[in-house]
């Protein structure tokens, strides 16, 4: 794709907008879940557990994080693919963007395999009338711990990518 044309610039602009907005939603929703919703539910005992179960089984909020992560990742990969390798790796900005991409891919993969896949199972168990409280509590704990790891990986990605353009003079 020739990014020097008007249509090329439009595609790049749209991909950047998708990547940035979806990334902020991803990290923001993960922050909200990891540091506000889950700790409040945990400190609320049985009522908090019921709240988390209702959140996962009766709302679309748990889908917000994987959907925004997917959009962020796909738009980011498309943007990264439009860069020439020698241009990317020959500048400080390119190296830092590459590190940000690596952290983003790690956050996406970790979140998918350790949180989002369990979330569907958790929602099914939460809807079941005879669900085992111990199993639900174990899943909550695993999702909470792994969600925080994914959050920190995604935050590292966001910080690296947001600051990449300012790193050039430091390494020059």
Backbone as JSON Lines, residues from 0, in Angstrom:
{"i":0,"aa":"X","n":[0.85,-1.18,0.0],"ca":[0.0,0.0,0.0],"c":[0.89,1.24,0.0]}
{"i":1,"aa":"X","n":[0.56,2.15,-0.86],"ca":[1.31,3.41,-0.93],"c":[0.69,4.39,0.07]}
{"i":2,"aa":"X","n":[1.41,4.63,1.17],"ca":[0.86,5.5,2.21],"c":[1.04,6.98,1.88]}
{"i":3,"aa":"X","n":[1.68,7.28,0.76],"ca":[1.86,8.68,0.38],"c":[0.63,9.22,-0.36]}
{"i":4,"aa":"X","n":[-0.3,8.34,-0.72],"ca":[-1.52,8.79,-1.39],"c":[-2.57,9.16,-0.35]}
{"i":5,"aa":"X","n":[-3.6,9.86,-0.79],"ca":[-4.67,10.27,0.12],"c":[-5.39,9.05,0.69]}
{"i":6,"aa":"X","n":[-5.64,8.04,-0.14],"ca":[-6.34,6.85,0.36],"c":[-5.45,6.06,1.32]}
{"i":7,"aa":"X","n":[-4.16,6.02,1.05],"ca":[-3.22,5.36,1.96],"c":[-3.16,6.06,3.3]}
{"i":8,"aa":"X","n":[-3.12,7.38,3.27],"ca":[-3.1,8.15,4.51],"c":[-4.39,7.96,5.3]}
{"i":9,"aa":"X","n":[-5.52,7.85,4.59],"ca":[-6.8,7.62,5.26],"c":[-6.81,6.25,5.95]}
{"i":10,"aa":"X","n":[-6.32,5.24,5.26],"ca":[-6.27,3.9,5.84],"c":[-5.39,3.9,7.09]}
{"i":11,"aa":"X","n":[-4.21,4.52,7.0],"ca":[-3.31,4.6,8.16],"c":[-3.99,5.34,9.3]}
{"i":12,"aa":"X","n":[-4.65,6.44,9.0],"ca":[-5.33,7.22,10.05],"c":[-6.43,6.41,10.72]}
{"i":13,"aa":"X","n":[-7.22,5.7,9.93],"ca":[-8.29,4.88,10.5],"c":[-7.74,3.73,11.35]}
{"i":14,"aa":"X","n":[-6.69,3.08,10.86],"ca":[-6.07,2.01,11.64],"c":[-5.49,2.55,12.95]}
{"i":15,"aa":"X","n":[-4.84,3.71,12.89],"ca":[-4.3,4.31,14.12],"c":[-5.4,4.65,15.1]}
{"i":16,"aa":"X","n":[-6.49,5.23,14.59],"ca":[-7.62,5.57,15.46],"c":[-8.19,4.32,16.12]}
{"i":17,"aa":"X","n":[-8.43,3.27,15.33],"ca":[-8.92,2.01,15.9],"c":[-7.96,1.46,16.94]}
{"i":18,"aa":"X","n":[-6.67,1.46,16.6],"ca":[-5.65,0.91,17.48],"c":[-5.59,1.68,18.81]}
{"i":19,"aa":"X","n":[-5.59,2.98,18.73],"ca":[-5.46,3.81,19.94],"c":[-6.72,3.74,20.81]}
{"i":20,"aa":"X","n":[-7.88,3.93,20.2],"ca":[-9.12,3.94,20.98],"c":[-9.39,2.55,21.59]}
{"i":21,"aa":"X","n":[-9.26,1.51,20.78],"ca":[-9.48,0.16,21.31],"c":[-8.45,-0.18,22.38]}
{"i":22,"aa":"X","n":[-7.2,0.27,22.21],"ca":[-6.17,0.02,23.21],"c":[-6.48,0.71,24.53]}
{"i":23,"aa":"X","n":[-6.95,1.93,24.45],"ca":[-7.32,2.64,25.68],"c":[-8.52,1.97,26.37]}
{"i":24,"aa":"X","n":[-9.48,1.49,25.58],"ca":[-10.62,0.77,26.16],"c":[-10.13,-0.52,26.83]}
{"i":25,"aa":"X","n":[-9.24,-1.24,26.15],"ca":[-8.7,-2.5,26.68],"c":[-8.01,-2.25,28.02]}
{"i":26,"aa":"X","n":[-7.07,-1.33,28.05],"ca":[-6.31,-1.08,29.27],"c":[-7.21,-0.45,30.34]}
{"i":27,"aa":"X","n":[-8.09,0.45,29.94],"ca":[-8.99,1.08,30.91],"c":[-9.95,0.09,31.54]}
{"i":28,"aa":"X","n":[-10.53,-0.79,30.74],"ca":[-11.45,-1.79,31.28],"c":[-10.71,-2.79,32.17]}
{"i":29,"aa":"X","n":[-9.5,-3.15,31.78],"ca":[-8.69,-4.06,32.6],"c":[-8.32,-3.4,33.93]}
{"i":30,"aa":"X","n":[-8.0,-2.12,33.88],"ca":[-7.7,-1.37,35.1],"c":[-8.93,-1.33,36.01]}
{"i":31,"aa":"X","n":[-10.06,-1.0,35.45],"ca":[-11.3,-0.95,36.22],"c":[-11.6,-2.3,36.86]}
{"i":32,"aa":"X","n":[-11.47,-3.36,36.1],"ca":[-11.76,-4.7,36.61],"c":[-10.75,-5.11,37.68]}
{"i":33,"aa":"X","n":[-9.46,-4.93,37.4],"ca":[-8.41,-5.41,38.29],"c":[-8.27,-4.64,39.59]}
{"i":34,"aa":"X","n":[-8.5,-3.34,39.55],"ca":[-8.2,-2.54,40.72],"c":[-9.41,-1.89,41.39]}
{"i":35,"aa":"X","n":[-10.6,-2.08,40.82],"ca":[-11.79,-1.51,41.44],"c":[-12.89,-2.57,41.63]}
{"i":36,"aa":"X","n":[-13.33,-3.18,40.53],"ca":[-14.46,-4.1,40.62],"c":[-14.1,-5.36,41.4]}
{"i":37,"aa":"X","n":[-13.02,-6.04,41.02],"ca":[-12.66,-7.28,41.7],"c":[-12.29,-7.09,43.17]}
{"i":38,"aa":"X","n":[-11.47,-6.08,43.52],"ca":[-11.19,-5.9,44.95],"c":[-12.44,-5.58,45.77]}
{"i":39,"aa":"X","n":[-13.35,-4.8,45.22],"ca":[-14.59,-4.49,45.93],"c":[-15.43,-5.75,46.1]}
{"i":40,"aa":"X","n":[-15.51,-6.55,45.05],"ca":[-16.28,-7.8,45.14],"c":[-15.65,-8.75,46.16]}
{"i":41,"aa":"X","n":[-14.32,-8.82,46.14],"ca":[-13.62,-9.71,47.08],"c":[-13.85,-9.27,48.53]}
{"i":42,"aa":"X","n":[-13.82,-7.99,48.78],"ca":[-14.02,-7.5,50.15],"c":[-15.48,-7.56,50.59]}
{"i":43,"aa":"X","n":[-16.37,-7.8,49.66],"ca":[-17.81,-7.85,49.98],"c":[-18.3,-9.25,50.28]}
{"i":44,"aa":"X","n":[-17.42,-10.23,50.26],"ca":[-17.81,-11.6,50.6],"c":[-18.76,-12.21,49.6]}
{"i":45,"aa":"X","n":[-19.79,-12.88,50.14],"ca":[-20.74,-13.61,49.3],"c":[-21.5,-12.68,48.35]}
{"i":46,"aa":"X","n":[-21.82,-11.49,48.82],"ca":[-22.51,-10.52,47.95],"c":[-21.62,-10.14,46.77]}
{"i":47,"aa":"X","n":[-20.33,-9.97,47.02],"ca":[-19.4,-9.65,45.95],"c":[-19.29,-10.77,44.93]}
{"i":48,"aa":"X","n":[-19.3,-12.01,45.42],"ca":[-19.28,-13.15,44.52],"c":[-20.51,-13.19,43.64]}
{"i":49,"aa":"X","n":[-21.67,-12.9,44.23],"ca":[-22.91,-12.85,43.43],"c":[-22.84,-11.73,42.4]}
{"i":50,"aa":"X","n":[-22.26,-10.6,42.81],"ca":[-22.13,-9.48,41.86],"c":[-21.25,-9.89,40.68]}
{"i":51,"aa":"X","n":[-20.08,-10.51,40.95],"ca":[-19.19,-10.93,39.86],"c":[-19.88,-11.94,38.95]}
{"i":52,"aa":"X","n":[-20.62,-12.85,39.53],"ca":[-21.32,-13.84,38.71],"c":[-22.36,-13.19,37.82]}
{"i":53,"aa":"X","n":[-23.07,-12.23,38.36],"ca":[-24.06,-11.51,37.55],"c":[-23.36,-10.69,36.47]}
{"i":54,"aa":"X","n":[-22.24,-10.06,36.81],"ca":[-21.49,-9.26,35.83],"c":[-21.05,-10.14,34.66]}
{"i":55,"aa":"X","n":[-20.56,-11.34,34.97],"ca":[-20.07,-12.23,33.91],"c":[-21.17,-12.92,33.13]}
{"i":56,"aa":"X","n":[-22.3,-13.17,33.76],"ca":[-23.32,-13.95,33.08],"c":[-24.47,-13.13,32.52]}
{"i":57,"aa":"X","n":[-24.66,-11.9,32.99],"ca":[-25.83,-11.13,32.57],"c":[-25.51,-9.8,31.88]}
{"i":58,"aa":"X","n":[-24.23,-9.48,31.74],"ca":[-23.86,-8.24,31.05],"c":[-22.85,-8.55,29.95]}
{"i":59,"aa":"X","n":[-22.58,-7.57,29.14],"ca":[-21.58,-7.71,28.08],"c":[-20.22,-7.17,28.51]}
{"i":60,"aa":"X","n":[-20.1,-6.7,29.74],"ca":[-18.82,-6.11,30.19],"c":[-17.64,-7.07,30.03]}
{"i":61,"aa":"X","n":[-17.75,-8.35,30.39],"ca":[-16.6,-9.24,30.23],"c":[-16.15,-9.42,28.77]}
{"i":62,"aa":"X","n":[-17.03,-9.15,27.82],"ca":[-16.65,-9.24,26.4],"c":[-15.92,-7.99,25.93]}
{"i":63,"aa":"X","n":[-16.03,-6.91,26.69],"ca":[-15.41,-5.65,26.3],"c":[-13.89,-5.77,26.21]}
{"i":64,"aa":"X","n":[-13.29,-6.42,27.19],"ca":[-11.83,-6.53,27.2],"c":[-11.32,-7.38,26.03]}
{"i":65,"aa":"X","n":[-11.82,-8.61,25.83],"ca":[-11.3,-9.37,24.69],"c":[-11.62,-8.76,23.33]}
{"i":66,"aa":"X","n":[-12.78,-8.13,23.19],"ca":[-13.12,-7.5,21.91],"c":[-12.19,-6.32,21.63]}
{"i":67,"aa":"X","n":[-11.99,-5.46,22.62],"ca":[-11.09,-4.32,22.41],"c":[-9.65,-4.79,22.22]}
{"i":68,"aa":"X","n":[-9.25,-5.85,22.91],"ca":[-7.9,-6.4,22.74],"c":[-7.72,-6.95,21.32]}
{"i":69,"aa":"X","n":[-8.74,-7.61,20.81],"ca":[-8.68,-8.16,19.46],"c":[-8.56,-7.05,18.42]}
{"i":70,"aa":"X","n":[-9.41,-6.03,18.54],"ca":[-9.36,-4.9,17.59],"c":[-8.0,-4.2,17.67]}
{"i":71,"aa":"X","n":[-7.53,-3.97,18.89],"ca":[-6.22,-3.33,19.08],"c":[-5.12,-4.14,18.41]}
{"i":72,"aa":"X","n":[-5.12,-5.44,18.64],"ca":[-4.07,-6.32,18.12],"c":[-4.1,-6.39,16.6]}
{"i":73,"aa":"X","n":[-5.27,-6.57,16.02],"ca":[-5.36,-6.66,14.56],"c":[-4.95,-5.34,13.9]}
{"i":74,"aa":"X","n":[-5.47,-4.22,14.41],"ca":[-5.09,-2.92,13.85],"c":[-3.6,-2.67,14.03]}
{"i":75,"aa":"X","n":[-3.07,-3.04,15.18],"ca":[-1.63,-2.87,15.42],"c":[-0.78,-3.71,14.49]}
{"i":76,"aa":"X","n":[-1.18,-4.96,14.28],"ca":[-0.42,-5.82,13.36],"c":[-0.46,-5.29,11.93]}
{"i":77,"aa":"X","n":[-1.63,-4.78,11.52],"ca":[-1.73,-4.19,10.18],"c":[-0.83,-2.95,10.07]}
{"i":78,"aa":"X","n":[-0.84,-2.11,11.09],"ca":[0.03,-0.93,11.08],"c":[1.5,-1.34,11.05]}
{"i":79,"aa":"X","n":[1.84,-2.31,11.87],"ca":[3.24,-2.76,11.95],"c":[3.66,-3.36,10.61]}
{"i":80,"aa":"X","n":[2.74,-4.08,9.96],"ca":[3.04,-4.68,8.67],"c":[3.29,-3.65,7.58]}
{"i":81,"aa":"X","n":[2.74,-2.44,7.74],"ca":[2.95,-1.4,6.74],"c":[4.3,-0.71,6.88]}
{"i":82,"aa":"X","n":[4.98,-0.95,8.03],"ca":[6.31,-0.36,8.21],"c":[7.35,-1.24,7.53]}
{"i":83,"aa":"X","n":[8.36,-0.62,6.99],"ca":[9.47,-1.38,6.42],"c":[10.37,-1.83,7.57]}
{"i":84,"aa":"X","n":[10.83,-3.08,7.53],"ca":[11.62,-3.63,8.63],"c":[12.87,-2.8,8.91]}
{"i":85,"aa":"X","n":[13.6,-2.43,7.86],"ca":[14.84,-1.68,8.07],"c":[14.56,-0.31,8.68]}
{"i":86,"aa":"X","n":[13.42,0.29,8.33],"ca":[13.07,1.58,8.93],"c":[12.68,1.41,10.4]}
{"i":87,"aa":"X","n":[11.98,0.33,10.67],"ca":[11.52,0.09,12.04],"c":[12.68,-0.15,12.98]}
{"i":88,"aa":"X","n":[13.6,-0.99,12.59],"ca":[14.65,-1.39,13.51],"c":[15.89,-0.49,13.45]}
{"i":89,"aa":"X","n":[15.87,0.52,12.62],"ca":[17.03,1.4,12.55],"c":[16.84,2.69,13.33]}
{"i":90,"aa":"X","n":[15.74,2.83,14.01],"ca":[15.51,4.03,14.81],"c":[15.09,3.64,16.22]}
{"i":91,"aa":"X","n":[15.33,4.53,17.16],"ca":[14.92,4.29,18.54],"c":[13.4,4.15,18.61]}
{"i":92,"aa":"X","n":[12.7,4.99,17.86],"ca":[11.24,4.92,17.85],"c":[10.78,3.55,17.38]}
{"i":93,"aa":"X","n":[11.39,3.05,16.33],"ca":[11.01,1.74,15.79],"c":[11.29,0.61,16.76]}
{"i":94,"aa":"X","n":[12.43,0.67,17.45],"ca":[12.77,-0.37,18.42],"c":[11.77,-0.34,19.58]}
{"i":95,"aa":"X","n":[11.43,0.85,20.06],"ca":[10.49,0.96,21.18],"c":[9.08,0.55,20.75]}
{"i":96,"aa":"X","n":[8.68,0.92,19.53],"ca":[7.39,0.45,19.02],"c":[7.37,-1.08,18.93]}
{"i":97,"aa":"X","n":[8.49,-1.66,18.52],"ca":[8.59,-3.12,18.43],"c":[8.48,-3.76,19.81]}
{"i":98,"aa":"X","n":[9.12,-3.17,20.81],"ca":[8.98,-3.67,22.18],"c":[7.54,-3.53,22.67]}
{"i":99,"aa":"X","n":[6.92,-2.42,22.34],"ca":[5.51,-2.23,22.69],"c":[4.63,-3.28,22.02]}
{"i":100,"aa":"X","n":[4.93,-3.58,20.76],"ca":[4.17,-4.61,20.05],"c":[4.36,-5.96,20.72]}
{"i":101,"aa":"X","n":[5.59,-6.26,21.12],"ca":[5.86,-7.52,21.8],"c":[5.06,-7.63,23.1]}
{"i":102,"aa":"X","n":[5.08,-6.57,23.91],"ca":[4.3,-6.58,25.15],"c":[2.81,-6.69,24.87]}
{"i":103,"aa":"X","n":[2.34,-6.03,23.82],"ca":[0.93,-6.12,23.44],"c":[0.54,-7.54,23.04]}
{"i":104,"aa":"X","n":[1.39,-8.19,22.26],"ca":[1.11,-9.57,21.86],"c":[1.15,-10.51,23.06]}
{"i":105,"aa":"X","n":[2.09,-10.27,23.98],"ca":[2.14,-11.07,25.21],"c":[0.87,-10.86,26.04]}
{"i":106,"aa":"X","n":[0.42,-9.62,26.15],"ca":[-0.8,-9.32,26.91],"c":[-2.01,-10.0,26.27]}
{"i":107,"aa":"X","n":[-2.09,-9.92,24.95],"ca":[-3.21,-10.54,24.24],"c":[-3.2,-12.05,24.43]}
{"i":108,"aa":"X","n":[-2.06,-12.68,24.2],"ca":[-1.95,-14.14,24.34],"c":[-2.21,-14.6,25.76]}
{"i":109,"aa":"X","n":[-1.6,-13.91,26.72],"ca":[-1.8,-14.28,28.12],"c":[-3.26,-14.11,28.52]}
{"i":110,"aa":"X","n":[-3.86,-13.0,28.14],"ca":[-5.26,-12.77,28.46],"c":[-6.17,-13.8,27.83]}
{"i":111,"aa":"X","n":[-5.91,-14.13,26.58],"ca":[-6.76,-15.1,25.89],"c":[-6.7,-16.46,26.57]}
{"i":112,"aa":"X","n":[-5.49,-16.96,26.83],"ca":[-5.35,-18.32,27.33],"c":[-5.61,-18.46,28.83]}
{"i":113,"aa":"X","n":[-5.44,-17.4,29.6],"ca":[-5.58,-17.55,31.05],"c":[-6.8,-16.88,31.64]}
{"i":114,"aa":"X","n":[-7.4,-15.93,30.93],"ca":[-8.55,-15.22,31.49],"c":[-9.79,-15.42,30.64]}
{"i":115,"aa":"X","n":[-9.74,-15.03,29.37],"ca":[-10.94,-14.98,28.55],"c":[-11.55,-16.35,28.31]}
{"i":116,"aa":"X","n":[-10.72,-17.37,28.12],"ca":[-11.27,-18.71,27.92],"c":[-11.94,-19.2,29.2]}
{"i":117,"aa":"X","n":[-11.36,-18.9,30.35],"ca":[-11.96,-19.28,31.63],"c":[-13.24,-18.49,31.89]}
{"i":118,"aa":"X","n":[-13.29,-17.27,31.4],"ca":[-14.44,-16.41,31.65],"c":[-15.73,-17.02,31.1]}
{"i":119,"aa":"X","n":[-15.68,-17.63,29.95],"ca":[-16.86,-18.28,29.38],"c":[-17.32,-19.45,30.24]}
{"i":120,"aa":"X","n":[-16.37,-20.25,30.7],"ca":[-16.69,-21.37,31.59],"c":[-17.27,-20.85,32.9]}
{"i":121,"aa":"X","n":[-16.7,-19.78,33.39],"ca":[-17.17,-19.16,34.63],"c":[-18.61,-18.68,34.47]}
{"i":122,"aa":"X","n":[-18.91,-18.03,33.36],"ca":[-20.27,-17.54,33.11],"c":[-21.26,-18.69,33.04]}
{"i":123,"aa":"X","n":[-20.89,-19.8,32.41],"ca":[-21.77,-20.97,32.34],"c":[-22.04,-21.53,33.73]}
{"i":124,"aa":"X","n":[-20.97,-21.65,34.53],"ca":[-21.15,-22.15,35.89],"c":[-22.0,-21.2,36.73]}
{"i":125,"aa":"X","n":[-21.8,-19.9,36.53],"ca":[-22.56,-18.91,37.3],"c":[-24.04,-18.98,36.98]}
{"i":126,"aa":"X","n":[-24.39,-19.33,35.76],"ca":[-25.79,-19.44,35.37],"c":[-26.44,-20.74,35.85]}
{"i":127,"aa":"X","n":[-25.62,-21.75,36.08],"ca":[-26.16,-23.04,36.51],"c":[-26.74,-22.93,37.91]}
{"i":128,"aa":"X","n":[-27.9,-23.53,38.1],"ca":[-28.58,-23.45,39.4],"c":[-27.81,-24.18,40.49]}
{"i":129,"aa":"X","n":[-27.15,-25.27,40.16],"ca":[-26.44,-26.08,41.14],"c":[-24.93,-25.93,41.0]}
{"i":130,"aa":"X","n":[-24.44,-24.7,40.84],"ca":[-23.0,-24.5,40.65],"c":[-22.26,-24.66,41.98]}
{"i":131,"aa":"X","n":[-21.08,-25.22,41.89],"ca":[-20.23,-25.45,43.05],"c":[-19.52,-24.16,43.44]}
{"i":132,"aa":"X","n":[-19.75,-23.69,44.65],"ca":[-19.16,-22.43,45.13],"c":[-17.64,-22.49,45.13]}
{"i":133,"aa":"X","n":[-17.09,-23.64,45.48],"ca":[-15.63,-23.78,45.52],"c":[-15.0,-23.64,44.15]}
{"i":134,"aa":"X","n":[-15.63,-24.25,43.15],"ca":[-15.13,-24.16,41.77],"c":[-15.21,-22.72,41.28]}
{"i":135,"aa":"X","n":[-16.33,-22.06,41.56],"ca":[-16.48,-20.66,41.16],"c":[-15.44,-19.78,41.83]}
{"i":136,"aa":"X","n":[-15.2,-20.0,43.11],"ca":[-14.21,-19.19,43.84],"c":[-12.81,-19.43,43.27]}
{"i":137,"aa":"X","n":[-12.49,-20.67,42.93],"ca":[-11.17,-20.96,42.34],"c":[-11.01,-20.27,40.99]}
{"i":138,"aa":"X","n":[-12.05,-20.32,40.17],"ca":[-12.0,-19.64,38.86],"c":[-11.86,-18.14,39.04]}
{"i":139,"aa":"X","n":[-12.61,-17.57,39.99],"ca":[-12.5,-16.13,40.27],"c":[-11.07,-15.76,40.63]}
{"i":140,"aa":"X","n":[-10.44,-16.56,41.49],"ca":[-9.08,-16.28,41.93],"c":[-8.1,-16.37,40.76]}
{"i":141,"aa":"X","n":[-8.21,-17.4,39.95],"ca":[-7.32,-17.56,38.79],"c":[-7.5,-16.41,37.8]}
{"i":142,"aa":"X","n":[-8.77,-16.06,37.54],"ca":[-9.01,-14.96,36.58],"c":[-8.5,-13.64,37.15]}
{"i":143,"aa":"X","n":[-8.64,-13.43,38.44],"ca":[-8.19,-12.19,39.08],"c":[-6.66,-12.06,38.96]}
{"i":144,"aa":"X","n":[-5.94,-13.11,39.34],"ca":[-4.47,-13.07,39.28],"c":[-3.97,-12.91,37.85]}
{"i":145,"aa":"X","n":[-4.51,-13.7,36.94],"ca":[-4.05,-13.63,35.55],"c":[-4.51,-12.35,34.86]}
{"i":146,"aa":"X","n":[-5.66,-11.83,35.25],"ca":[-6.12,-10.56,34.71],"c":[-5.16,-9.42,35.05]}
{"i":147,"aa":"X","n":[-4.62,-9.46,36.25],"ca":[-3.65,-8.42,36.65],"c":[-2.35,-8.54,35.86]}
{"i":148,"aa":"X","n":[-1.91,-9.76,35.62],"ca":[-0.7,-9.95,34.8],"c":[-0.94,-9.4,33.4]}
{"i":149,"aa":"X","n":[-2.07,-9.74,32.81],"ca":[-2.4,-9.24,31.47],"c":[-2.5,-7.73,31.45]}
{"i":150,"aa":"X","n":[-3.08,-7.16,32.51],"ca":[-3.19,-5.71,32.61],"c":[-1.81,-5.06,32.58]}
{"i":151,"aa":"X","n":[-0.86,-5.57,33.4],"ca":[0.47,-4.96,33.46],"c":[1.21,-5.1,32.12]}
{"i":152,"aa":"X","n":[1.03,-6.22,31.44],"ca":[1.63,-6.37,30.11],"c":[1.04,-5.37,29.12]}
{"i":153,"aa":"X","n":[-0.29,-5.21,29.16],"ca":[-0.95,-4.26,28.24],"c":[-0.56,-2.83,28.58]}
{"i":154,"aa":"X","n":[-0.44,-2.52,29.87],"ca":[-0.03,-1.17,30.26],"c":[1.4,-0.87,29.8]}
{"i":155,"aa":"X","n":[2.29,-1.86,29.94],"ca":[3.66,-1.67,29.46],"c":[3.66,-1.4,27.96]}
{"i":156,"aa":"X","n":[2.82,-2.12,27.22],"ca":[2.7,-1.9,25.78],"c":[2.23,-0.49,25.48]}
{"i":157,"aa":"X","n":[1.19,-0.05,26.19],"ca":[0.64,1.28,25.97],"c":[1.68,2.36,26.26]}
{"i":158,"aa":"X","n":[2.41,2.23,27.36],"ca":[3.4,3.23,27.74],"c":[4.53,3.27,26.71]}
{"i":159,"aa":"X","n":[5.0,2.12,26.28],"ca":[6.07,2.08,25.28],"c":[5.62,2.72,23.96]}
{"i":160,"aa":"X","n":[4.44,2.35,23.51],"ca":[3.97,2.89,22.23],"c":[3.67,4.38,22.31]}
{"i":161,"aa":"X","n":[3.1,4.81,23.42],"ca":[2.78,6.23,23.56],"c":[4.05,7.08,23.66]}
{"i":162,"aa":"X","n":[5.09,6.52,24.26],"ca":[6.32,7.29,24.44],"c":[7.36,7.11,23.35]}
{"i":163,"aa":"X","n":[7.09,6.23,22.39],"ca":[8.09,5.89,21.38],"c":[8.54,7.11,20.56]}
{"i":164,"aa":"X","n":[7.63,7.96,20.22],"ca":[7.99,9.11,19.37],"c":[8.91,10.1,20.08]}
{"i":165,"aa":"X","n":[8.94,10.05,21.4],"ca":[9.77,10.97,22.15],"c":[11.15,10.41,22.48]}
{"i":166,"aa":"X","n":[11.4,9.16,22.14],"ca":[12.64,8.51,22.5],"c":[13.77,8.75,21.51]}
{"i":167,"aa":"X","n":[13.45,9.18,20.32],"ca":[14.47,9.35,19.28],"c":[15.68,10.17,19.71]}
{"i":168,"aa":"X","n":[15.5,11.37,20.22],"ca":[16.66,12.19,20.59],"c":[17.48,11.59,21.73]}
{"i":169,"aa":"X","n":[16.88,10.79,22.57],"ca":[17.61,10.23,23.69],"c":[18.68,9.28,23.21]}
{"i":170,"aa":"X","n":[18.36,8.47,22.18],"ca":[19.29,7.47,21.69],"c":[20.14,7.95,20.52]}
{"i":171,"aa":"X","n":[19.89,9.14,20.06],"ca":[20.6,9.63,18.86],"c":[22.04,9.94,19.14]}
